[in-house]
Amino acid sequence: MSDSSSAAVEEPPVEAAPAKPAAKPDPKRKRQPRYHVVLWNDNDHTYEYVIIMLQKLFAHPVERGYQLAKEVDRRGKAIVLTTTLEHAELKRDQIHAFGADRLIARCKGSMSATIEAER
């Protein structure tokens, strides 16, 4: 009598999986165009106003706010942020909505800002 558990069972041959085509490298992501938020000078806002605004809206430290306030005063404008178009539009609108400088009685509103494409 033969022992069925000791008999060798032949397994069917395993077929190799079909070769996958070589993976193509991911195309490089195209970088979104960048835009500058430009703050414009006027005579109706103090350095203190500019520094506080830049702290609140852009999280610039006091030292950076002072540097930018000086640049606006001397050159007539300063780039306060470079970012995507949507973010630049938001920050420009926030500057326009910041309100008047309470330290200057003749001040009637916020500072002016524009957006320029980065070159």
C-alpha positions as CSV (number, residue, x, y, z in Angstrom):
1,M,0.0,0.0,0.0
2,S,1.3,3.5,-0.9
3,D,1.2,6.5,1.3
4,S,-0.6,9.3,-0.6
5,S,1.0,12.0,1.6
6,S,4.5,11.0,0.5
7,A,3.8,11.1,-3.2
8,A,5.2,14.2,-5.0
9,V,2.6,16.5,-6.4
10,E,3.7,18.3,-9.5
11,E,2.7,21.9,-9.6
12,P,2.0,23.6,-13.0
13,P,4.8,25.8,-14.1
14,V,4.5,29.5,-13.1
15,E,4.4,31.8,-16.0
16,A,6.3,35.0,-15.7
17,A,4.2,38.2,-15.6
18,P,4.4,40.2,-18.8
19,A,7.0,42.9,-18.6
20,K,5.7,46.4,-17.9
21,P,6.8,49.1,-20.2
22,A,9.6,51.3,-18.8
23,A,8.2,54.0,-16.5
24,K,8.4,57.4,-18.1
25,P,9.8,60.1,-15.8
26,D,7.2,62.4,-14.5
27,P,7.2,65.6,-16.5
28,K,8.5,68.5,-14.4
29,R,5.7,70.5,-12.9
30,K,5.4,73.9,-14.5
31,R,6.0,76.6,-12.0
32,Q,3.2,79.2,-11.7
33,P,4.2,82.7,-12.8
34,R,5.2,84.9,-9.9
35,Y,3.9,88.4,-9.1
36,H,5.2,91.3,-6.9
37,V,2.9,93.1,-4.5
38,V,4.2,96.7,-4.8
39,L,3.4,99.2,-2.0
40,W,3.4,102.8,-3.2
41,N,4.5,105.9,-1.2
42,D,2.3,108.8,-0.2
43,N,2.6,111.6,2.4
44,D,-0.4,110.4,4.4
45,H,1.0,107.4,6.3
46,T,3.7,107.2,9.0
47,Y,6.5,104.7,9.2
48,E,4.8,103.3,12.2
49,Y,1.6,102.6,10.2
50,V,3.6,100.9,7.4
51,I,5.6,98.7,9.9
52,I,2.4,97.6,11.8
53,M,0.6,96.9,8.5
54,L,3.5,94.8,7.2
55,Q,3.6,92.9,10.5
56,K,-0.1,92.1,10.5
57,L,-0.6,91.4,6.8
58,F,2.8,89.8,5.9
59,A,4.2,88.7,9.2
60,H,7.3,90.8,8.5
61,P,9.4,91.5,11.7
62,V,9.7,95.1,12.8
63,E,13.2,95.4,11.3
64,R,12.0,94.2,7.9
65,G,9.0,96.5,8.1
66,Y,11.3,99.5,8.8
67,Q,13.5,98.6,5.9
68,L,10.5,98.5,3.6
69,A,9.1,101.7,5.0
70,K,12.4,103.4,4.3
71,E,12.5,102.0,0.7
72,V,8.9,103.2,0.0
73,D,9.8,106.6,1.4
74,R,13.1,106.9,-0.6
75,R,12.2,105.2,-3.9
76,G,8.5,105.8,-4.0
77,K,7.6,102.1,-3.9
78,A,8.7,98.8,-2.5
79,I,8.1,95.1,-3.3
80,V,6.6,93.7,-0.1
81,L,5.9,90.1,-1.4
82,T,6.5,87.9,-4.4
83,T,4.0,85.1,-4.9
84,T,1.3,83.6,-7.1
85,L,-1.3,85.8,-8.8
86,E,-4.1,84.7,-6.5
87,H,-2.2,85.3,-3.3
88,A,-0.8,88.6,-4.6
89,E,-4.4,89.8,-5.4
90,L,-5.4,88.9,-1.8
91,K,-2.5,90.7,-0.3
92,R,-3.1,93.8,-2.4
93,D,-6.7,93.8,-1.4
94,Q,-5.8,93.5,2.3
95,I,-3.5,96.5,2.0
96,H,-6.3,98.5,0.4
97,A,-8.6,97.5,3.2
98,F,-6.2,98.2,6.1
99,G,-7.7,101.6,6.9
100,A,-6.4,105.1,7.6
101,D,-3.4,106.1,9.6
102,R,-4.8,107.4,12.9
103,L,-1.6,109.3,13.6
104,I,-2.2,111.7,10.7
105,A,-5.5,113.7,10.8
106,R,-5.6,114.3,7.0
107,C,-5.2,110.6,6.2
108,K,-8.4,109.4,4.6
109,G,-7.7,105.8,3.8
110,S,-5.3,103.0,3.2
111,M,-2.1,103.0,1.3
112,S,-2.0,102.0,-2.4
113,A,-0.7,98.8,-3.7
114,T,-0.4,97.2,-7.2
115,I,0.6,93.9,-8.7
116,E,3.4,93.5,-11.2
117,A,4.5,90.4,-13.0
118,E,8.0,89.2,-12.0
119,R,10.5,89.6,-14.8
